[in-house]
Amino acid sequence: MKVLLVNPEFPDTYWSFRHALPFERKRCAFPPLGLLTVSALLPRPWQRRLVDLNVRALKSSDIQWADMVFVTGMLVQKESIHEVVRRCKAMKKRVVLGGPYVTTTIEDLPHVDHVFLGEAETTLPQFLEDLENGAAKRSYKAIERPPLSTTPVADFHLAALKHYSAMSVQYSRGCPFNCEFCDIIEIYGRVPRTKSNQQILAELDALFHLGWRGTVFIVDDNFIGNKKNVRLLLPALADWQERNGHPFTLLTEASVNLADDNELLKDMQRAGFRRVFLGIETPVEESLKEAQKSQNRGNLLESVKRIQSYGMEVMAGFIVGFDNDPEDIFERQIDFIRESAIPLAMVGLLTALPDTQLWRRLEKEGRLLGESSGNNTNCALNFVPKMDAARLVEGYQSIMRTIYKPSEYYQRALDSMKRTAQKVSEPNSLNMAASLGAFVRLVLKLGVMDRERKEFWRFFARTITQHYDQFPVSMRLAAMGYHFRKLNEAYGD
């Protein structure tokens, strides 16, 4: 069999980093880990070819080469998914479709030969057996969520590593919390399952031997969901980093209660975690209660500061549009983001995702307007909010205009570096010549051509005088700030 694995295109969003990537001559932030894992589940003799539409175009010759096409994707990729399927079916290819979008959507799916709902570790082997016997079914759905002990090391070699800014691995699936708006617990459940230490270290070995150096994103939706197992992993992870010369800077997502555990923070610091994304959502207690966000208890500002004190830059998600949001929610969000020194703040409008608790409640209340695009930054609402909709969108835009105004953003970046200062240097996936080239492109774009160049040079001067040891971090943050400003110009004005 010749199998073509296609990752559809992402629109321009927070996580795309599309406007920052050109500085380091990268085409995409992360490789499609799901497809690389699916590839590893296929029979070894089969031929494989990966096409990531975020890296290169899908050619007709790619489709013609294949006996079978595997397509996956998230809700935000649905337009590209439909177009890929249309092209492949027009060339009479057998198409297999899976992923989060397929699993949760309420819309009509594109016409394909086989659909996989949920995780594929147990259903894909059954499909392969049925295929060999000439009895492959239209739909496959796992009866139970599979243990991650069955998940193989992803076929990282299929991805053109040079085109990506970071690599991805997954340690766990599921989250113990019960946030009303979240679809993760609907897809992966509330009992976090993890890989063994040996599994995750084997994946890092694979990336190391492929020559990767730099950022590795542990893509778990809540890395500390299973604290018992994480405590066992972190010392092994730290030892691996030390044995191999600290080749990776680690980034992950976690719940805010990470701040309550100093030993866990210390172990994460030693293991090489330098950035963590938190779901803060809102500083309004009544809105947190509405969202069933019980883990965001206590003083959120102090929680952020404690995590930063362990040398980890905090990124965070924020939401406006809760029923209990007060009239001054927009100013309160701006104040919190400013005081918490979170440079990379993903602020979005509340979105009702299919089959979440929020979706079911709003449907019962007659407030749903249809399925979301999956992009909560494009000022589109898929439900009737309690606040006037025009006021909500206008307030949301005011947040984005304020927090990504260069003077505001650069000040947060400086404050963040002050709080996360440490002596450990970050590994870089770029060589010296590439790093110099990235710096020159950044200076030309932000220091010469950009209308906000005065703010860039103020930031540059303060970095040199106050945070010289974090200069590479400062330039990364400058590039990210440019991305968010361009994103805001596209969606927020």
Secondary structure as the mmCIF struct_conf table of DSSP 4:
data_model
#
loop_
_struct_conf.conf_type_id
_struct_conf.id
_struct_conf.beg_label_comp_id
_struct_conf.beg_label_asym_id
_struct_conf.beg_label_seq_id
_struct_conf.end_label_comp_id
_struct_conf.end_label_asym_id
_struct_conf.end_label_seq_id
STRN STRN1 LYS A 2 ASN A 7
HELX_LH_PP_P HELX_LH_PP_P1 PRO A 8 PHE A 10
BEND BEND1 ASP A 12 ASP A 12
HELX_RH_3T_P HELX_RH_3T_P1 TYR A 14 SER A 16
TURN_TY1_P TURN_TY1_P1 ARG A 18 ALA A 20
HELX_RH_3T_P HELX_RH_3T_P2 LEU A 21 GLU A 24
TURN_TY1_P TURN_TY1_P2 ARG A 25 ARG A 25
BEND BEND2 ARG A 27 ARG A 27
STRN STRN2 CYS A 28 CYS A 28
BEND BEND3 ALA A 29 PHE A 30
HELX_RH_AL_P HELX_RH_AL_P1 LEU A 33 LEU A 41
BEND BEND4 LEU A 42 LEU A 42
TURN_TY1_P TURN_TY1_P3 ARG A 44 PRO A 45
BEND BEND5 TRP A 46 TRP A 46
STRN STRN3 GLN A 47 ASP A 52
TURN_TY1_P TURN_TY1_P4 LEU A 53 VAL A 55
BEND BEND6 ARG A 56 ARG A 56
HELX_LH_PP_P HELX_LH_PP_P2 ALA A 57 LYS A 59
HELX_RH_AL_P HELX_RH_AL_P2 SER A 60 TRP A 65
BEND BEND7 ASP A 67 ASP A 67
STRN STRN4 MET A 68 THR A 72
HELX_RH_3T_P HELX_RH_3T_P3 LEU A 75 GLN A 77
HELX_RH_AL_P HELX_RH_AL_P3 LYS A 78 ALA A 90
TURN_TY1_P TURN_TY1_P5 MET A 91 LYS A 92
STRN STRN5 ARG A 94 GLY A 98
BEND BEND8 GLY A 99 GLY A 99
HELX_RH_AL_P HELX_RH_AL_P4 PRO A 100 THR A 104
BEND BEND9 GLU A 107 GLU A 107
HELX_LH_PP_P HELX_LH_PP_P3 ASP A 108 HIS A 111
BEND BEND10 ASP A 113 ASP A 113
STRN STRN6 HIS A 114 LEU A 117
BEND BEND11 GLY A 118 GLY A 118
TURN_TY1_P TURN_TY1_P6 GLU A 121 THR A 122
HELX_RH_AL_P HELX_RH_AL_P5 THR A 123 GLU A 132
TURN_TY1_P TURN_TY1_P7 ASN A 133 GLY A 134
BEND BEND12 ARG A 138 ARG A 138
STRN STRN7 SER A 139 LYS A 141
BEND BEND13 ILE A 143 GLU A 144
HELX_LH_PP_P HELX_LH_PP_P4 ARG A 145 PRO A 147
HELX_RH_3T_P HELX_RH_3T_P4 LEU A 148 THR A 150
HELX_LH_PP_P HELX_LH_PP_P5 THR A 151 ALA A 154
HELX_RH_3T_P HELX_RH_3T_P5 PHE A 156 LEU A 158
BEND BEND14 ALA A 159 ALA A 159
HELX_RH_3T_P HELX_RH_3T_P6 LEU A 161 HIS A 163
STRN STRN8 TYR A 164 TYR A 164
BEND BEND15 SER A 165 SER A 165
STRN STRN9 MET A 167 VAL A 169
STRN STRN10 SER A 172 ARG A 173
BEND BEND16 PRO A 176 PRO A 176
TURN_TY1_P TURN_TY1_P8 GLU A 180 PHE A 181
BEND BEND17 ASP A 183 ASP A 183
HELX_RH_AL_P HELX_RH_AL_P6 ILE A 184 TYR A 188
BEND BEND18 ARG A 190 VAL A 191
STRN STRN11 ARG A 193 THR A 194
HELX_RH_AL_P HELX_RH_AL_P7 ASN A 197 HIS A 209
TURN_TY1_P TURN_TY1_P9 LEU A 210 GLY A 211
STRN STRN12 GLY A 214 ILE A 218
BEND BEND19 ASP A 221 ASP A 221
TURN_TY1_P TURN_TY1_P10 PHE A 223 ILE A 224
BEND BEND20 GLY A 225 ASN A 226
HELX_RH_AL_P HELX_RH_AL_P8 LYS A 227 ARG A 243
TURN_TY1_P TURN_TY1_P11 ASN A 244 GLY A 245
BEND BEND21 HIS A 246 HIS A 246
STRN STRN13 PHE A 248 ALA A 254
HELX_RH_3T_P HELX_RH_3T_P7 VAL A 256 ASP A 260
HELX_RH_AL_P HELX_RH_AL_P9 ASN A 262 ALA A 271
TURN_TY1_P TURN_TY1_P12 GLY A 272 GLY A 272
STRN STRN14 PHE A 273 GLU A 281
BEND BEND22 PRO A 283 PRO A 283
HELX_RH_AL_P HELX_RH_AL_P10 GLU A 285 GLU A 290
TURN_TY1_P TURN_TY1_P13 ALA A 291 GLN A 292
TURN_TY1_P TURN_TY1_P14 SER A 294 GLN A 295
BEND BEND23 ASN A 296 ASN A 296
BEND BEND24 GLY A 298 GLY A 298
HELX_RH_AL_P HELX_RH_AL_P11 LEU A 300 GLN A 308
TURN_TY1_P TURN_TY1_P15 SER A 309 GLY A 311
STRN STRN15 GLU A 313 VAL A 320
TURN_TY1_P TURN_TY1_P16 ASP A 323 ASN A 324
TURN_TY1_P TURN_TY1_P17 GLU A 327 ASP A 328
HELX_RH_AL_P HELX_RH_AL_P12 ILE A 329 SER A 340
TURN_TY1_P TURN_TY1_P18 ALA A 341 ALA A 341
BEND BEND25 PRO A 343 LEU A 344
STRN STRN16 ALA A 345 LEU A 349
TURN_TY1_P TURN_TY1_P19 PRO A 354 ASP A 355
BEND BEND26 THR A 356 THR A 356
HELX_RH_AL_P HELX_RH_AL_P13 GLN A 357 LYS A 364
TURN_TY1_P TURN_TY1_P20 GLU A 365 GLY A 366
STRN STRN17 LEU A 368 LEU A 368
BEND BEND27 GLY A 370 GLY A 370
BEND BEND28 GLY A 374 GLY A 374
TURN_TY1_P TURN_TY1_P21 ASN A 376 THR A 377
BEND BEND29 ASN A 378 CYS A 379
BEND BEND30 ASN A 382 ASN A 382
STRN STRN18 PHE A 383 PHE A 383
BEND BEND31 LYS A 386 MET A 387
HELX_RH_AL_P HELX_RH_AL_P14 ALA A 389 ILE A 403
TURN_TY1_P TURN_TY1_P22 TYR A 404 TYR A 404
BEND BEND32 LYS A 405 LYS A 405
HELX_RH_AL_P HELX_RH_AL_P15 PRO A 406 ARG A 419
TURN_TY1_P TURN_TY1_P23 THR A 420 THR A 420
BEND BEND33 LYS A 423 LYS A 423
HELX_LH_PP_P HELX_LH_PP_P6 VAL A 424 PRO A 427
BEND BEND34 SER A 429 LEU A 430
HELX_RH_AL_P HELX_RH_AL_P16 MET A 432 LEU A 442
HELX_RH_PI_P HELX_RH_PI_P1 VAL A 443 MET A 449
BEND BEND35 ASP A 450 ASP A 450
TURN_TY1_P TURN_TY1_P24 ARG A 451 GLU A 452
HELX_RH_AL_P HELX_RH_AL_P17 ARG A 453 GLN A 466
HELX_RH_3T_P HELX_RH_3T_P8 TYR A 468 GLN A 470
HELX_RH_AL_P HELX_RH_AL_P18 PHE A 471 TYR A 491
TURN_TY1_P TURN_TY1_P25 GLY A 492 GLY A 492
#
